[in-house]
Amino acid sequence: MEKQFNTRSMIFTLYGDYIRHHGNVIWIGSLIRLLKEFGHNEMSVRAAISRMHKQGWVQSEKIGNKSYYSLTERGRARMEEASNRIYKSQSPSWDGMWRMLVYTIPENKRHLRDELRKELVWSGFGLLSNSCWITPNPLEDQINRLVKKYGISDYVSFFRSTYEGMSTNQELVAKCWDIDELNDHYSQFIQEYSQKYVIDKPKIEKGEISDGSCFVKAAMLVHQYRKFLFIDPNLPAELLPEKWLGDSAASLFTDYYQLLKNPANRFFESVFKLGNIKEVNK
């Protein structure tokens, strides 16, 4: 099978959707076997997991002659946050307050500024003006983790406030996020995956698609939908436009994922158990 997505991203998808629900630990051999389904070879898997280890997302443990990898506390927190957003049932409620983060990070720490910016975008903050980011969501815990992680408390100010003008809250949203472009991305997702869903549904119900194929389809679906975490600020319903496609995309994702879930889990578990620590220790 032709490789369609980079190895590191696919490993994150597998940790978020499978491995963390099975004790959070996996043998590198099982990981290599699972990634083979997506066209990734052993060398690329080992290189990617090594890079994730250096970046602090996973930790390693040697048992006998086998290497096992598990998410670090930082990795588990990121997967939990991502999962809550991917599998959310509806838009968050809004307390009417805006959270504002302002920073003045010196030039000699420019790399921290770049890293912080990526983290803020991922968390759903929008850039209001230079070094001033806002969100309507209660992300105080995430901000505290970021400030602690990068050691930048001396350079950051965080506010919780109301917007008093001079425009409306909706116009403020339009300044910070390109909602029309986001809607276009959701439209493309709906168009592509609604067709796949209609084709696959009767086949899966009749058992005409293998567990391995369902595993690939489910992981690809999550992987594609996960991309919206990097561009969708997860705004409350009160701040969204009337013609908002995010909810329709979420419903389609949920229906398709539930269709694939059981056979996909069966395939994962059949590979996972081959390197299960409990079996190794018997």
C-alpha positions in Angstrom: 0.0 0.0 0.0 1.3 3.5 -0.9 2.3 5.6 2.1 -0.2 8.6 2.3 0.7 10.3 5.7 3.9 10.9 7.5 4.9 8.2 10.0 5.0 10.4 13.1 1.4 11.7 12.6 0.1 8.1 12.1 1.8 7.0 15.3 0.0 9.9 17.2 -3.3 8.7 15.7 -2.7 5.1 16.8 -1.7 6.2 20.4 -4.8 8.5 20.6 -7.3 6.0 19.3 -6.0 2.6 20.3 -2.8 2.3 22.4 -3.7 4.6 25.3 -6.9 2.5 25.7 -4.8 -0.7 26.0 -2.5 0.1 28.9 -0.7 3.0 27.0 2.3 0.7 26.2 3.2 -1.0 22.9 6.0 -3.2 21.7 7.9 -1.6 18.8 7.4 -4.8 16.8 3.6 -4.4 17.1 3.9 -0.8 16.1 5.9 -1.6 13.1 3.4 -4.3 12.1 0.5 -1.8 12.4 2.2 0.9 10.5 3.0 -1.5 7.7 -0.8 -1.5 6.9 -0.3 2.2 5.9 2.8 1.7 3.8 5.4 2.7 6.4 8.5 0.6 6.7 10.4 -0.4 9.8 13.1 2.2 9.4 10.7 5.1 9.2 8.8 3.8 12.2 11.9 3.5 14.3 13.1 7.0 13.2 9.7 8.5 14.0 9.4 7.0 17.4 12.9 8.0 18.3 12.1 11.6 17.3 9.0 11.5 19.4 11.1 10.2 22.3 13.5 13.1 22.0 10.6 15.5 21.8 9.2 14.2 25.1 6.0 12.7 23.7 6.9 9.0 24.5 9.2 7.1 26.9 10.9 3.8 26.3 11.4 0.7 28.4 13.4 -2.5 27.7 12.0 -5.8 28.8 14.3 -8.7 27.8 15.4 -7.9 24.3 12.2 -6.1 23.4 11.6 -2.3 23.4 8.3 -0.9 24.6 7.0 2.7 24.2 4.4 4.6 26.2 3.1 8.1 26.2 4.7 10.5 28.7 2.5 12.6 31.0 2.8 15.4 28.4 1.8 13.0 25.6 -1.2 11.7 27.6 -2.4 15.2 28.3 -2.2 16.1 24.6 -4.0 12.9 23.5 -6.7 13.5 26.1 -7.2 17.1 25.0 -7.3 16.0 21.3 -9.7 13.2 22.0 -12.1 15.4 23.9 -12.2 17.7 20.9 -12.4 15.0 18.2 -15.2 13.1 19.9 -17.1 16.1 21.3 -20.9 15.8 21.0 -21.6 19.5 20.5 -20.0 22.9 20.5 -18.9 24.2 24.0 -21.2 26.5 25.9 -20.0 30.1 26.4 -19.8 32.1 29.6 -19.6 35.4 27.6 -15.9 36.0 28.7 -12.9 36.3 26.5 -9.4 35.0 27.5 -6.6 37.1 26.3 -2.9 36.2 26.3 -0.2 38.8 25.7 3.5 38.1 25.6 6.7 40.0 25.2 9.3 37.3 24.6 12.8 38.8 23.9 14.5 38.2 20.6 17.2 35.9 22.0 14.3 33.5 22.9 12.7 33.7 19.5 12.5 29.9 19.3 10.2 29.9 22.4 8.0 32.5 20.7 7.7 30.3 17.6 6.9 27.2 19.7 4.3 29.1 21.8 2.6 30.3 18.7 2.1 26.8 17.3 0.7 25.6 20.7 -1.7 28.6 20.8 -3.0 27.9 17.3 -3.5 24.2 18.2 -5.4 25.1 21.4 -7.7 27.3 19.4 -6.4 30.8 20.1 -6.8 33.5 17.5 -4.3 36.3 16.8 -6.0 39.7 17.5 -2.9 41.8 17.1 0.9 41.3 17.3 1.6 39.0 20.3 -2.0 39.3 21.5 -4.1 36.1 21.3 -7.7 35.5 22.4 -10.2 32.7 22.8 -13.7 32.5 24.2 -13.0 29.0 25.7 -11.8 28.4 29.3 -8.3 27.3 28.5 -6.6 28.5 31.7 -5.2 25.0 32.5 -3.7 24.7 29.0 -2.1 28.1 29.4 -0.6 27.3 32.8 0.9 24.1 31.3 2.4 26.0 28.4 3.9 28.7 30.6 5.4 26.1 32.9 6.6 24.0 30.0 8.5 26.8 28.3 9.4 28.7 31.5 8.1 32.0 30.2 6.1 33.3 33.2 8.1 36.5 33.2 7.1 37.3 29.6 3.4 36.4 29.7 0.2 38.2 30.9 -3.2 36.5 30.9 -6.6 38.2 31.2 -10.2 37.1 31.5 -12.4 39.9 30.3 -15.6 41.0 28.4 -15.5 42.6 25.0 -16.9 46.2 25.2 -16.5 47.2 21.5 -16.1 48.7 19.1 -17.6 45.9 17.0 -19.7 42.8 17.8 -18.4 39.5 19.1 -19.1 38.0 15.7 -17.0 40.7 14.0 -14.3 40.1 16.5 -14.3 36.4 15.5 -14.0 37.3 11.9 -10.8 39.3 12.7 -9.1 36.4 14.4 -10.2 33.4 12.4 -11.1 32.7 8.7 -14.4 30.9 9.3 -15.3 30.9 5.6 -12.1 29.0 4.7 -12.7 26.6 7.6 -16.2 25.9 6.3 -14.7 25.2 2.9 -12.5 22.5 4.5 -15.4 21.0 6.2 -17.4 21.0 3.0 -14.6 19.0 1.3 -14.4 16.5 4.1 -18.2 16.0 4.0 -18.2 15.5 0.2 -15.4 13.0 0.3 -16.4 10.9 3.3 -20.1 10.9 2.8 -19.5 9.0 -0.4 -17.1 6.6 1.3 -19.6 6.0 4.1 -22.5 5.3 1.7 -20.3 2.7 -0.2 -18.8 1.1 2.9 -21.9 0.8 5.1 -23.7 -2.1 3.4 -20.4 -3.9 2.8 -19.3 -3.7 6.4 -22.7 -4.8 7.7 -22.5 -7.8 5.4 -19.0 -8.6 6.5 -17.5 -8.0 3.1 -14.7 -5.8 4.2 -11.8 -7.4 6.3 -11.0 -6.3 9.8 -7.6 -5.1 8.5 -9.2 -2.9 5.9 -11.6 -1.4 8.5 -8.6 -0.7 10.7 -6.9 1.3 7.9 -10.1 3.1 7.0 -10.8 4.0 10.7 -7.3 5.3 11.3 -7.3 7.3 8.0 -10.7 8.8 9.0 -9.5 9.8 12.4 -6.2 11.1 10.9 -8.0 13.3 8.4 -10.5 14.6 10.9 -7.8 15.2 13.4 -6.4 17.9 11.1 -9.3 20.1 12.0 -7.8 20.4 15.5 -5.1 22.6 13.9 -7.5 25.0 12.2 -10.8 24.9 14.0 -10.8 27.0 17.2 -13.8 25.1 18.6 -15.9 28.2 19.0 -19.1 28.2 21.1 -22.3 28.0 19.1 -23.2 31.6 19.9 -20.1 32.8 17.9 -20.6 30.6 14.8 -22.2 31.6 11.5 -25.7 30.5 10.6 -24.4 28.3 7.8 -21.8 26.3 9.9 -20.7 22.9 8.5 -18.6 21.8 11.5 -21.5 20.0 13.2 -22.5 18.2 10.0 -18.9 17.0 9.6 -18.8 15.9 13.2 -22.0 13.8 12.8 -20.7 12.2 9.6 -17.4 11.4 11.4 -19.2 9.9 14.3 -21.5 7.7 12.2 -18.6 6.4 10.0 -16.3 5.8 12.9 -18.9 3.8 14.8 -19.4 1.7 11.7 -15.7 0.9 11.5 -14.9 0.7 15.2 -15.5 -2.9 16.2 -13.8 -4.6 13.2 -10.9 -2.1 13.5 -10.5 -2.9 17.2 -10.4 -6.6 16.5 -7.6 -6.1 14.0 -5.6 -3.9 16.4 -6.0 -6.3 19.3 -4.9 -9.3 17.1 -1.6 -7.5 16.4 -1.2 -5.8 19.8 -1.5 -9.1 21.8 1.6 -10.6 20.0 3.9 -8.2 21.9 1.8 -7.7 25.0 3.9 -7.3 28.1 1.8 -9.8 30.1 2.4 -12.5 27.6 6.1 -11.8 27.5 6.3 -12.0 31.3 4.5 -15.4 31.5 
